Amino acid sequence: MTGTFAIALDAYAVVGLVGVALILGAYFATQQRWLNTEDWRFPFANLIGSCLILFSFYTAWNLPAAVIEVCWAAISLWGLLKGIRLRSQA
């Protein structure tokens, strides 16, 4: 065995990596105080990011990762809808 490690980078993986970049970018922006977690863009970026990651599982299924991404998307959607509801009541 030569110890070679190859990564298959198809279109699905690229879409998943864009999702990862969205989630990490949103998190980094909150840590830098550039983005408030109450801002609609934070849960939106997390929702879109997790959906893109879920899309990438089409060619490389991973049940534990899919479970966390479904939960991440659901929590992000809940936060987005909660923010919309609060803004409409103001």
C-alpha positions in Angstrom: 0.0 0.0 0.0 1.4 3.3 -1.1 -0.6 5.5 1.3 -2.1 7.5 -1.6 -5.3 9.5 -0.7 -7.5 10.8 -3.5 -10.5 13.0 -3.1 -13.3 12.9 -5.7 -14.5 16.4 -6.3 -17.7 16.2 -8.4 -20.3 19.0 -8.8 -22.2 17.7 -5.8 -19.1 18.0 -3.6 -18.5 21.6 -4.9 -22.1 22.5 -4.0 -21.6 21.0 -0.6 -18.4 23.0 -0.1 -20.2 26.2 -1.0 -22.7 25.3 1.8 -19.8 24.8 4.2 -18.4 28.2 3.2 -21.8 29.9 3.8 -22.2 28.4 7.3 -18.6 29.1 8.3 -18.8 32.6 6.9 -21.9 33.4 8.9 -20.4 32.0 12.0 -17.1 33.9 11.5 -19.1 37.1 10.8 -20.9 36.8 14.1 -17.6 36.2 15.9 -16.2 39.3 14.3 -19.3 41.2 15.3 -20.0 42.0 11.6 -23.3 40.1 11.7 -25.8 39.9 14.6 -27.5 36.6 15.1 -30.8 38.5 15.2 -30.2 39.6 11.6 -32.2 37.6 9.1 -29.1 36.9 7.1 -27.6 34.7 9.8 -30.3 32.0 9.9 -30.8 32.4 6.1 -27.1 31.7 5.4 -27.3 28.7 7.8 -30.4 27.4 6.1 -29.1 27.7 2.6 -25.7 26.3 3.6 -27.2 23.2 5.3 -29.5 22.6 2.3 -26.5 22.7 0.0 -24.6 20.3 2.2 -27.6 18.0 2.2 -27.7 18.2 -1.7 -24.1 17.0 -1.8 -25.0 13.8 0.0 -26.7 12.6 -3.3 -23.4 11.0 -4.4 -21.8 10.4 -1.0 -24.4 9.5 1.6 -23.5 9.9 5.2 -26.4 9.3 7.7 -24.9 11.1 10.8 -24.0 14.1 8.7 -27.4 14.2 7.1 -29.1 14.1 10.5 -27.1 17.1 11.8 -27.8 19.0 8.5 -31.5 18.3 8.7 -31.6 19.6 12.3 -29.4 22.6 11.3 -31.8 23.5 8.5 -34.9 23.0 10.7 -33.4 25.3 13.5 -32.4 27.9 10.9 -35.8 27.9 9.3 -37.4 28.2 12.7 -35.2 31.2 13.5 -35.8 32.8 10.2 -39.6 32.5 10.6 -39.5 33.7 14.2 -37.6 36.8 13.1 -40.1 37.5 10.3 -43.0 37.1 12.7 -41.4 39.4 15.3 -40.7 42.1 12.6 -44.2 41.9 11.4 -45.6 42.5 14.9 -43.4 45.6 15.5 
